[in-house]
């Protein structure tokens, strides 16, 4: 992951309890491959040219956390 993306994710709004307000980030433009969780927010960036496919599972409910698959 690029330093800029990590800093951007860390600055995104949070709920009153500190949980991320954003459920997931689908990034693009830089043509790099990223898939991880930063600042509690799963993100994907699936490369370029349509060669790769990214998937983020976002479960419903308060007991689950999102994950990058």
C-alpha positions, 0 to 999 in steps of 0.5 A, a space after each residue: 500500500 502506498 503511504 498516501 492511501 494509508 494516510 487518506 484512510 486514517 483521515 476518513 470520518 469516524 462514528 462517535 464510538 470510533 468505528 469507521 464511517 466508511 464500510 470499504 474503499 474501492 481504489 483505482 487509477 494508480 494501476 497497482 494491486 492492493 488488498 488489505 485493511 487499514 485503519 479498520 477499513 478494507 480496501 481493494 485496488 485491482 491492478 489494471 487492464 481488467 486482468 484482476 478482479 477484487 472482492 470485498 465481503 461486507 456482512 450485515 450485522 454488528 458482530 461481523 467485520 468486513 474482510 478482503 477476500 
